[in-house]
Amino acid sequence: MSLPAEDELDALLPRLKDPQYCSRYLSAAFRDSPETFLVALRNVARARKGMSKLAADAGVNRENLYRTLSEEGNPRLDTLWAVLNAIGFRVSLEPVAAPQPARLRSV
């Protein structure tokens, strides 16, 4: 997944108001890389709440929020949790591959 250029971001932001679109966008970014996910999360935050309102709702400092949601960001789990909760999302996990059936041992 490639992140949008600044001029493409203007076209993307209105689509990010749709929760289903956001879910697919964030999921694709998460599968790509941690850096891509953090920038995508910042884009969703800007579109859905704005950074100042999000910072207040998540209980984090606005400047720290910008730094956290940058490509170099390394958020603590509780910060990430608060940001996702504030924009109305939760994490869902799925297995990477189908589990192999257990084999019975003959005795």
N, C-alpha and C positions, 0 to 999 in steps of 0.2 A: 504494500500500500504506500503510495506516495502522498506526502502532505501537500495541501494546496499552497500555491504561491499567494502572495498578499492580494493580488487582484482577483484571484479565484476565491479567496476567503470571503469577499463581499457577497458572492453568489451562493456560497455554502452556508453562511450564517442563517439565512431564513429557513433553509431546510432543516437545520439543527434544532428548530423549535418543535419538530415532530418527534415524540418520544420513540417511536418505532425506528425511525431513520437513525436517531442518535444511538440506539441500542446496536444496530448493525454496524454503524460507523465506529463506535468504541470497541466492539468485539473484533472487528477487522484490524484496528490499530493495535489492540492488545496482542493479537496473534503475530503481528509483524515484529514489534520490538518494544521494550520499555520506553525508549525515547519517543517513538511514534505515538504510543499510548498517552504519554503525558501531554504532548502537544495537542493531540486530538481532544483530550479531556479539557485542556485550556480553551480550545475552540468551542466545545459544547458549553462550558461555563460562561464564556462571553455571550453566546447566543441565548442561553436560557435565563441567565440572571444578571450578568455583568459581574466583573471581578470584585467590585466593592461590596455589593449585596451578598455575593457568594461568600466572601471572606467573613462578613458579619454572621451570616447564617451558619457557617461551618465552625465559627469560633476560632478563626486563625487570622493572623496579621496579613493585611493585603500585600505588602511587599514580599513577605515570605511565601504567600500563595503564588505570586508571579514566579518567584524563584523555584518553588516546588514543581510548578507545572511547565517547566522549561525542559528542553532536551537534556540538559545536564542535571535536572532535578532528581532527587532521591528521597521521595516522601516517606515518612514513617507510616506504618499501616494505619494508625489511628487518624492521621491527617487525611490519608486517602479515603478512609471510611467516612469521615465527616464530610468531605467534599462530595463524594458520590451520594451520600444521603441527602445533602443539601440540594442537589440538582435532581433528586428523585430516582436514583438508580441503586441497584445492589449487584453484587458479584454472584455469578453462578458458575459452577465448575462442571466440567465434563471430562470423561476419560479421553486420553489422546488416541488410544486404540482400543478395540474391543478386547475385553479380557479373555484369556484362553481358558477353556473349560478345565476344571480340575480333573486330574487322572486318578483313578483308583489304583492303589497298589495291591498287587496280589501277594498274599502271605502264604 
